[in-house]
Amino acid sequence: MEHKNVFFDVLTPVHFISRSAMVYPNKTAVIYNDRRYSYKEFYARVCRLASALKNIGIAKGDKVAFVCPNTPPMLEAHYAVPMIGAVLVSVNIRLASQEVCYIINHSDAKAVFADNEFAGLVKPSVAELKQVKTFVNICDVSNDKPLNGMAYEEFLATGSPDPITPDVDDEYQNITINYTSGTTGLPKGVMYHHRGAYLNALGEMLEIGFNSRSTYLWTLPMFHCNGWCFTWGVTAMSGTHVCLRKVLPDEIYRVIDKEGVTHLCAAPTILIGMSTYATANNARFKRPLQIMTAGAPPAPTVIQNMESIGATITHTYGLTEVFGPHTVCAWHEEWAGLSSEEQAKLKSRQGVSYIVAMYTDVVDPGTMKPVPRDGKTIGEIVMRGNNVMMGYYKDPQASAVAFEGGWFHSGDLAVMHPDNYIQIMDRKKDIIISGGENISTVEVENVIYRHPDVLEVAVVAVPDEKWGEVPKAFVVPKAGTNPKAEDIIAFCKERLAKFKAPKHVEFGELPKTATGKIQKFKLRDKEWAGREKKVN
């Protein structure tokens, strides 16, 4: 095997930027407000950051934390940090200060880069961050330097723009750590490897049809699964990144129009906001727009609404533990003859494995045997393959539980249809067992979304003396409407088995994570306070 280096190279997404800088040096790589960087300039900035990190003693395996929205420094970190063999920790900017402090400490980060708008998440805990040797202020919204350290551009100036050979000699070297939202305890650090990041980045581009003429808008947080690996994939295809600091519907439409955006990713809640804005402002997309949605099962109505104004929706499904999306609802040409309602219903399924992922199944979690392909039998979604995490950082016990039986356990309950497409019915903890009958909250939500006065909805189990637990719907009404609880319940009874209809309806805002997922556990905890805990 002495000639192995002739027919083998380590797979790492860090290589994507040097190739694009070589092939398209003058092509626009990054747009942010009035700033534009060519691929040559983008690569030089990345090399400066990598060099500057080495100069302060950041070495292979060291952790570097970024607390930053979707601006160019966050994108540059996705190349510079792993380029020198270090590990990027992208921190959720919507967490509380204590949570941010926990992540920085738990990850053993030696350097922290914080955008000056979010430095307040770091500053109160500086004295507790014993392992951090360097703080850098990303001065975007102002020139203030809240933390004791250089400004980002000053820091870059200490590095060299000369190309750096990536210090990656093992595909399973840790490239990033992404912390889960911690809804069932402290956040867990999900460890990605270079091989998975490389393959999933290319998989994303294949599934969404992205090429060198495409322009991608950053509506999805880069701190979320490293932007579902689009941070690397867009660069691999030599496309254009359009950075967006705040994800607001009017700003999204303005930038799409101004910059000729062709692709974006968004959770269903963002699509609801975009659809509402379009209705209020009579907006339509002037050119084809490809949207990938994931993060929560989208209601068919949400897909239908977005496609009615000119978007094409690709529905994918995954988790932080599998580098973001793992399955895709791959389109079939024979579906083109169906009604828009039927198409939306098919598109709302979670689908089949990515080309680069291959292995997904729905199994009985007790026996690990696949469930029948009948679209009815509920089991747990499990995955394995190139884009499954290496495990949870410093948590071997949680890793062992997640990988029990040789597959990664998603915790999502689903059915497998005869065409081998999976469809989520619920999270394990969300399924409602009412009088011995299983009720899928997703199924009930999809019906309620069809009500003309409903903007958003979440259904959870609440205590009931007779049935043990029953469904309750939490509804956000559309602006200018005033639906009544009895209207929603009657609407459901006309379209569902009566036992599945919610017994109670409450109107108001819904608690959400930074990536737009509705936090059902908060609704459930409120309803079960002082009662025996729900077991599911």
Phi, psi and omega in degrees: 000020182293345180261014184305323183296344178286322184243020179215139171217145179294131177281117175214135180291350178298330181295337186300322186287323179293324178294312181296324177293329179283317185279320184233061186301328185260359180286145179291121180263317187225133174238132174212111187053241181267000181274143175219129177244131172285171178296327177296316180290319178301312181296319180296320178294320178298315180296322176299315181296316179299315180296317180295323177295319178296322182296333179266008174096009176288123185240178181305130179088346178289153182256138178233121183261138175238125176246092196203140175284193185280069177243168185308320180303323179296320178293317180298325180297330182293345177251314186295317184294307179290340179301326180261015177082005178276177186239126181274132174244104180270117188262134177299119185283355181256011176280167174282160182304318180297322179292319178297316178300316179301314183296315180298316179290313184296325181281352182065033181297135178262341178223143179232125176251123184231128172298140188294341175289333185249009179298336178297342176283337184259318190305318182297342186250008185308319182294335181273348184272071189296330184274346182284123180260336186223133172245139177231133180265121175271102188271087183255305182279343177200176178266007179297147175236084185296331181259154182283088181180177181291165167281155184303313182295326175297317180298316178302322183295343178276352180256172181255142178279359182296141180304144180242132175286123182304134180269066182230111182244006181214124180301334181265019171292141180292125180257321179213160169236123179247125183270133178291169186287346176071036181287343179240037181133200180292149178301145178252139182271109182274120184267120175265153175245161184299319182300312181296320179296319179297308185290319181291326177300316179290324178300319178301316183294322177296315187288329182260357177071048183263139178218187187292346178266002185271153178233126187250130179261130184276075173271341178268134180298133176293339179283351182264104182054038184051044179063038183054029179072007174291338176305324179264323185295317180300318179292322179303322181270003182060033176278185182250128174272128172248109183281147183220117185288316182236132183267088180240137185308314182295324179290322178301311181295321180298314183288323177304315181290314184294317188260003179065043182296136180249336185218147169204164176240146181197146172289157180308326181296326176292321179296324177298316178297319179294320180293319179297317178298317181299319179295316182290332186245011180052044184266143173222156178281132185279342179221164181303134179232121178266126180239127172259129179238142179195183178105334175195151180297118180283138175291143177307326180299321180296316178298314181300317181298317181290322180288336179290342179254013170110004178268159170244123185262128169249119182264125177236168182214141176184198180213169175305323185290350179237037175064026183096223183299142180233331177235160181221142174278081185298135185284142174245131183300329181293345177286343185298334181277356181277164176293160180298328179293316179293319178300314181298322180296317178293320182291342181279355177284158184277342166086218188236165182300146169303157176304321183272354184260313173073308194251109174217141177210165173243120188232160168287115186296341178282316183260344185065017177269142180301143177282159176302147178275065186243000181070010183232320185285123184271134174217188180258139176284129176233152182222156167207167178129193188296333184250040170254140183304162174281342182140181178268132183300123177059031179216069182298330181293312178296325178296317181297319179295317182296328184259015183302132178081010176083011176228159171275129181268120185281332187082003178261134178263136186209171170245159174248123181279163180302335179272013178071019174266132178271153176220121181290134174258328180180168163282152178308318185281351183260339182303139181257128177247101186249111181059033179088352179264135176280132176236124178277120178295328180296318179299316180294318179299318181300324177291314182296326177300338180281347177293131186298340183262002186260126175268309179218157180208148171223136180244132178225165175280137173232155184297146176214131185298321185276313189260358183089304175204152180219163180285141170232135180257130173255117191241134169259112181286155173292150180303136177085002178248163181215066182293154178254154181304317182295331177295315181295316181296316180296320178302317180291319182295334178285340189239354183225162168303138189302328181290343179275341182294144179297142177272339181222149176224134177233139182254142180155185180285159180248138176288139184223158172278176180297335182261012173091004177284135176287131183271083182298330183299329179291320177294317182294315181300322180296319183286330184260006181303128179081000179252170174297133184300141172292132188281325189305000000 
